[in-house]
Amino acid sequence: MTQIIDSTGFIAETWPEDGVTLDFDNLWTGQDLPIEQPLAVRFEIGMEPENLSPWFHKVAMVILPFGTSADGRGFSLARKLRQLGYTGVIRAEGHILVDQFRAALRVGIDQVAISDEQATRNPAHQWLAVNHAPGYQAALFAAE
C-alpha cells in the first residue's frame, strides 16, 4: 500500500480504478493511443521530458519514481515538464523526505506517494508543517 500526500496533507487515492498506467516505453510511438480511460505514464528519471510532450494531451498523470532521496533529478524533470507545458498531475513516487516536500511542490509536483511504513514514521502533521508558501522564484517563472 501507499499513502498519497498533497499540499493539504494525506489524501485518498485520486487515480480512478479504471485508469491505465503505462511505462513510457509502452506508448505507441507515432500513433494515437487507443485508450479511452484516463492514462498515467511512469516516466523514468533519466529520460528526456521532450519525448513525452507529444502525448501531453492524452496523459492525465505523470509518475516520477524516486529510488532514493539523494537523487534530485526528479525535481528537475518535474520542472522541465511544467516548462514544456504539461498541465496534468505530476506524482513523485518513492523515497521523498518531508524536508523535500516544499521543493517538490515548488517545481510542479502535485502529489507524493510514499510507503505506509514511511507514512507511519512521518505522519500527516509533519508534512503539513512544511511551509507551502511560494517563494520569489515562483514569480520569476510566472513572468516567463
Secondary structure as GFF3:
##gff-version 3
##sequence-region A 1 144
A	DSSP	beta_strand	2	6	.	.	.	ID=ss1
A	DSSP	beta_strand	9	11	.	.	.	ID=ss2
A	DSSP	beta_strand	20	23	.	.	.	ID=ss3
A	DSSP	three_ten_helix	24	26	.	.	.	ID=ss4
A	DSSP	beta_strand	39	42	.	.	.	ID=ss5
A	DSSP	three_ten_helix	49	51	.	.	.	ID=ss6
A	DSSP	three_ten_helix	53	55	.	.	.	ID=ss7
A	DSSP	beta_strand	59	66	.	.	.	ID=ss8
A	DSSP	alpha_helix	73	83	.	.	.	ID=ss9
A	DSSP	beta_strand	89	94	.	.	.	ID=ss10
A	DSSP	three_ten_helix	98	100	.	.	.	ID=ss11
A	DSSP	alpha_helix	101	106	.	.	.	ID=ss12
A	DSSP	beta_strand	111	115	.	.	.	ID=ss13
A	DSSP	alpha_helix	116	121	.	.	.	ID=ss14
A	DSSP	alpha_helix	124	128	.	.	.	ID=ss15
A	DSSP	alpha_helix	136	142	.	.	.	ID=ss16
###
